[in-house]
Amino acid sequence: MRRSAYSARTGLTELVMITAAVAFVFPVYILVNISLKNPSEISETPIGLPSTLYTDNYNRAWEAASLGQALINSTVITTLSLLLLVILGSMAAYGLVRGTRRINGILLMLFLLGIMIPLQLGMVPLYEFMRDLGLLQTYTSLIVFHTGTLLPVTIFLYSGFIRAQSASYEEAARMDGASSMQAFWKIVFPLLRPITGTVIIINAIHVWNDFLTPLLYLGGSQFQTLPVAIFAFQGEYATSWGLIFAGLVVAILPILIIYFLLQKYIIQGFASGVKG
Amino acid sequence: MTATVSSGTAAARGAGFGLRRGNSAGGRRRRVTAVSLWFVVPALVIYGLVVIYPSISGAVYAFTDWRGGSSASFVGLRNFRELLSDPKTAGALRNTMLLTVVGTVVQTVLGLLLALALNSAIKSRNLLRTLFFAPALLPPVVIAVLWQYLYTPGGVIDRVLDTFGLGALSQNWLGNSSVALWSVLAVIVWQNVGLTMVIYLAGLQGIPDELYEAASIDGAGTMASFWNVTRPMLAPATTIAVALIMISNLKLFDQVFVMTGGGPGYATETLSLVMYKEAFVLGHYGYGAAVALVLTMLVAALVFVQVTITRRFEVEQ
């Protein structure tokens, strides 16, 4: 009913919103614009379009910031963390929701508590722990870190979804002699696909964009992730903005491409994820 | 549905560890839907090692003078007394609260306005939703570097202001200690307002059209139907939006670390930043842990207040 009529007022709203959107994306325009300009043009006319496309920034940034390696590092760390989160998180949520002992409820509360605890509280002891195990400057440290810290939200999402599902399919499978593991992976897990999508989207953004812990664990090593590489790169090249911005564009391009391809699912994922 | 679940669980009562060992006929019948606790163990081990154990030892360190190495002695509340008299930490506490309170109000209002506008019949609504949400997906570090450039004195923002004849508003955006905190906050709101918008859009789409029809039959105008239908129906969305903004602003680190490093002076210091500097730069682990514990208490207090308010509100409904 509210959508049907396109009145003069709707037209005015449209005009105001388009103006607001142009102002809103202006910083991103500047980002791309500067990345394609040579240094003298950047200082003279930062806002106008480049007279010629200066792609040299991209070649140099790619080499100087080792962006290729950082891209690989971020991809490996994000993929393996997500794999562990989906496997361990879905299993744990299933066990906690379908279990009947009192301990299940207590453990679920313990996991959910983790959504609230700021990482800062355990940051030093965890750093020492990783150092003592010799895991600093390895992929493993960061994958274990992300898995541990994102399990609470993952279990929160899975447990809400599983609780709303009937147990009759897996009961039937168990009657037919399937073990609880078989029943889970063959019957239950495929039914969790919608929430698995949400879990992947929300956690992927978090892992990919995370900064402080990758800086502490991997900073200065060949294993550093994109945000850390970008930060180090900016520190090194201070005000060579064309170069730095080319690096920034490379760092956000994978996210933007996936976002524009899957925007409907991603927005839905966030909306349903935060609703829990 | 609930009935199915509870009958299933009733059949499995008493199941769990060790049930596999029983193989009498009765045991076989009962274990049909039992889910072993072993499903939970791998997740529990990692969670325990990465979150629970370090958090507990962090909380203990907060009451010691530990500076790395093997010697640490218990100092009671000394770290916390020091924390309140240290201008850096006291400033961080104040800034963190300001960013949280002001940021929450501004971002919630702007997010709601965006959602209302983009839930109307305008033709560009899908494109605009995509654009407004995009920054929320990008790394805060990238956003911070970008805005650091935009804020350069005589840079892009000053030039834009000049173009519109507002040159008098030009500032040393990140260098003036009475403006810097608000410059940082503007970046955070710019980046995250799209997430608030998405939460409100989901809330708006969950309101049945019949409610608006009924309101208009009762003679309610736009404002009246907003106040009596939209506002109460959006209460759950507000709860979630506010909680997310508050928790993320309380822990704010990346943007200040990159854009200002806490300066000028202590003007943009936050609790997370102070904790990082004390622990990882200066090696004051005990003191850093105390700052982290204060942050944890703030988050816990906030969640408690919010749950209480939400409960009361839901009872009223």
HADDOCK unambig.tbl for C-alpha pairs under 7 A between the chains (distance, minus, plus):
assign (segid A and resid 1 and name CA) (segid B and resid 209 and name CA) 6.73 0.50 0.50
assign (segid A and resid 3 and name CA) (segid B and resid 120 and name CA) 6.08 0.50 0.50
assign (segid A and resid 3 and name CA) (segid B and resid 121 and name CA) 4.64 0.50 0.50
assign (segid A and resid 4 and name CA) (segid B and resid 121 and name CA) 6.84 0.50 0.50
assign (segid A and resid 5 and name CA) (segid B and resid 121 and name CA) 7.00 0.50 0.50
assign (segid A and resid 6 and name CA) (segid B and resid 121 and name CA) 6.24 0.50 0.50
assign (segid A and resid 10 and name CA) (segid B and resid 121 and name CA) 6.56 0.50 0.50
assign (segid A and resid 10 and name CA) (segid B and resid 122 and name CA) 6.02 0.50 0.50
assign (segid A and resid 13 and name CA) (segid B and resid 117 and name CA) 6.80 0.50 0.50
assign (segid A and resid 14 and name CA) (segid B and resid 122 and name CA) 5.48 0.50 0.50
assign (segid A and resid 21 and name CA) (segid B and resid 128 and name CA) 6.71 0.50 0.50
assign (segid A and resid 31 and name CA) (segid B and resid 146 and name CA) 6.74 0.50 0.50
assign (segid A and resid 46 and name CA) (segid B and resid 156 and name CA) 6.81 0.50 0.50
assign (segid A and resid 47 and name CA) (segid B and resid 156 and name CA) 6.92 0.50 0.50
assign (segid A and resid 88 and name CA) (segid B and resid 42 and name CA) 6.65 0.50 0.50
assign (segid A and resid 88 and name CA) (segid B and resid 43 and name CA) 5.38 0.50 0.50
assign (segid A and resid 89 and name CA) (segid B and resid 43 and name CA) 6.65 0.50 0.50
assign (segid A and resid 91 and name CA) (segid B and resid 39 and name CA) 5.34 0.50 0.50
assign (segid A and resid 91 and name CA) (segid B and resid 40 and name CA) 6.56 0.50 0.50
assign (segid A and resid 92 and name CA) (segid B and resid 39 and name CA) 5.28 0.50 0.50
assign (segid A and resid 92 and name CA) (segid B and resid 40 and name CA) 4.08 0.50 0.50
assign (segid A and resid 92 and name CA) (segid B and resid 43 and name CA) 6.32 0.50 0.50
assign (segid A and resid 95 and name CA) (segid B and resid 35 and name CA) 5.74 0.50 0.50
assign (segid A and resid 95 and name CA) (segid B and resid 36 and name CA) 6.59 0.50 0.50
assign (segid A and resid 95 and name CA) (segid B and resid 37 and name CA) 6.12 0.50 0.50
assign (segid A and resid 95 and name CA) (segid B and resid 39 and name CA) 5.32 0.50 0.50
assign (segid A and resid 95 and name CA) (segid B and resid 40 and name CA) 5.92 0.50 0.50
assign (segid A and resid 98 and name CA) (segid B and resid 9 and name CA) 6.80 0.50 0.50
assign (segid A and resid 98 and name CA) (segid B and resid 35 and name CA) 6.37 0.50 0.50
assign (segid A and resid 99 and name CA) (segid B and resid 34 and name CA) 6.83 0.50 0.50
assign (segid A and resid 99 and name CA) (segid B and resid 35 and name CA) 5.51 0.50 0.50
assign (segid A and resid 100 and name CA) (segid B and resid 9 and name CA) 5.97 0.50 0.50
assign (segid A and resid 100 and name CA) (segid B and resid 12 and name CA) 6.88 0.50 0.50
assign (segid A and resid 100 and name CA) (segid B and resid 13 and name CA) 5.72 0.50 0.50
assign (segid A and resid 101 and name CA) (segid B and resid 14 and name CA) 6.84 0.50 0.50
assign (segid A and resid 116 and name CA) (segid B and resid 299 and name CA) 6.96 0.50 0.50
assign (segid A and resid 117 and name CA) (segid B and resid 296 and name CA) 6.25 0.50 0.50
assign (segid A and resid 118 and name CA) (segid B and resid 296 and name CA) 5.95 0.50 0.50
assign (segid A and resid 120 and name CA) (segid B and resid 272 and name CA) 6.97 0.50 0.50
assign (segid A and resid 120 and name CA) (segid B and resid 292 and name CA) 5.51 0.50 0.50
assign (segid A and resid 121 and name CA) (segid B and resid 55 and name CA) 5.26 0.50 0.50
assign (segid A and resid 121 and name CA) (segid B and resid 58 and name CA) 5.41 0.50 0.50
assign (segid A and resid 121 and name CA) (segid B and resid 59 and name CA) 6.74 0.50 0.50
assign (segid A and resid 121 and name CA) (segid B and resid 289 and name CA) 6.25 0.50 0.50
assign (segid A and resid 121 and name CA) (segid B and resid 292 and name CA) 4.89 0.50 0.50
assign (segid A and resid 121 and name CA) (segid B and resid 293 and name CA) 6.06 0.50 0.50
assign (segid A and resid 122 and name CA) (segid B and resid 51 and name CA) 6.73 0.50 0.50
assign (segid A and resid 122 and name CA) (segid B and resid 54 and name CA) 4.29 0.50 0.50
assign (segid A and resid 122 and name CA) (segid B and resid 55 and name CA) 4.00 0.50 0.50
assign (segid A and resid 122 and name CA) (segid B and resid 58 and name CA) 5.05 0.50 0.50
assign (segid A and resid 125 and name CA) (segid B and resid 54 and name CA) 5.13 0.50 0.50
assign (segid A and resid 125 and name CA) (segid B and resid 57 and name CA) 6.65 0.50 0.50
assign (segid A and resid 125 and name CA) (segid B and resid 58 and name CA) 6.30 0.50 0.50
assign (segid A and resid 126 and name CA) (segid B and resid 50 and name CA) 6.59 0.50 0.50
assign (segid A and resid 126 and name CA) (segid B and resid 54 and name CA) 5.41 0.50 0.50
assign (segid A and resid 145 and name CA) (segid B and resid 50 and name CA) 6.16 0.50 0.50
assign (segid A and resid 148 and name CA) (segid B and resid 46 and name CA) 5.35 0.50 0.50
assign (segid A and resid 148 and name CA) (segid B and resid 47 and name CA) 4.50 0.50 0.50
assign (segid A and resid 148 and name CA) (segid B and resid 50 and name CA) 5.31 0.50 0.50
assign (segid A and resid 148 and name CA) (segid B and resid 51 and name CA) 6.53 0.50 0.50
assign (segid A and resid 149 and name CA) (segid B and resid 47 and name CA) 6.90 0.50 0.50
assign (segid A and resid 149 and name CA) (segid B and resid 50 and name CA) 6.79 0.50 0.50
assign (segid A and resid 149 and name CA) (segid B and resid 51 and name CA) 6.36 0.50 0.50
assign (segid A and resid 151 and name CA) (segid B and resid 47 and name CA) 6.99 0.50 0.50
assign (segid A and resid 166 and name CA) (segid B and resid 1 and name CA) 6.01 0.50 0.50
assign (segid A and resid 166 and name CA) (segid B and resid 4 and name CA) 6.33 0.50 0.50
assign (segid A and resid 166 and name CA) (segid B and resid 5 and name CA) 6.20 0.50 0.50
assign (segid A and resid 167 and name CA) (segid B and resid 4 and name CA) 6.76 0.50 0.50
assign (segid A and resid 167 and name CA) (segid B and resid 5 and name CA) 5.90 0.50 0.50
assign (segid A and resid 167 and name CA) (segid B and resid 8 and name CA) 6.92 0.50 0.50
assign (segid A and resid 171 and name CA) (segid B and resid 32 and name CA) 6.70 0.50 0.50
assign (segid A and resid 171 and name CA) (segid B and resid 33 and name CA) 5.57 0.50 0.50
assign (segid A and resid 174 and name CA) (segid B and resid 32 and name CA) 5.47 0.50 0.50
assign (segid A and resid 174 and name CA) (segid B and resid 33 and name CA) 6.52 0.50 0.50
assign (segid A and resid 175 and name CA) (segid B and resid 32 and name CA) 6.07 0.50 0.50
assign (segid A and resid 180 and name CA) (segid B and resid 35 and name CA) 6.31 0.50 0.50
assign (segid A and resid 205 and name CA) (segid B and resid 137 and name CA) 6.38 0.50 0.50
assign (segid A and resid 209 and name CA) (segid B and resid 138 and name CA) 6.86 0.50 0.50
assign (segid A and resid 209 and name CA) (segid B and resid 139 and name CA) 4.39 0.50 0.50
assign (segid A and resid 211 and name CA) (segid B and resid 254 and name CA) 6.92 0.50 0.50
assign (segid A and resid 227 and name CA) (segid B and resid 139 and name CA) 6.85 0.50 0.50
assign (segid A and resid 227 and name CA) (segid B and resid 141 and name CA) 6.20 0.50 0.50
assign (segid A and resid 248 and name CA) (segid B and resid 142 and name CA) 6.05 0.50 0.50
assign (segid A and resid 252 and name CA) (segid B and resid 138 and name CA) 6.47 0.50 0.50
assign (segid A and resid 271 and name CA) (segid B and resid 198 and name CA) 6.12 0.50 0.50
assign (segid A and resid 271 and name CA) (segid B and resid 199 and name CA) 5.45 0.50 0.50
assign (segid A and resid 271 and name CA) (segid B and resid 202 and name CA) 6.04 0.50 0.50
assign (segid A and resid 274 and name CA) (segid B and resid 240 and name CA) 6.96 0.50 0.50
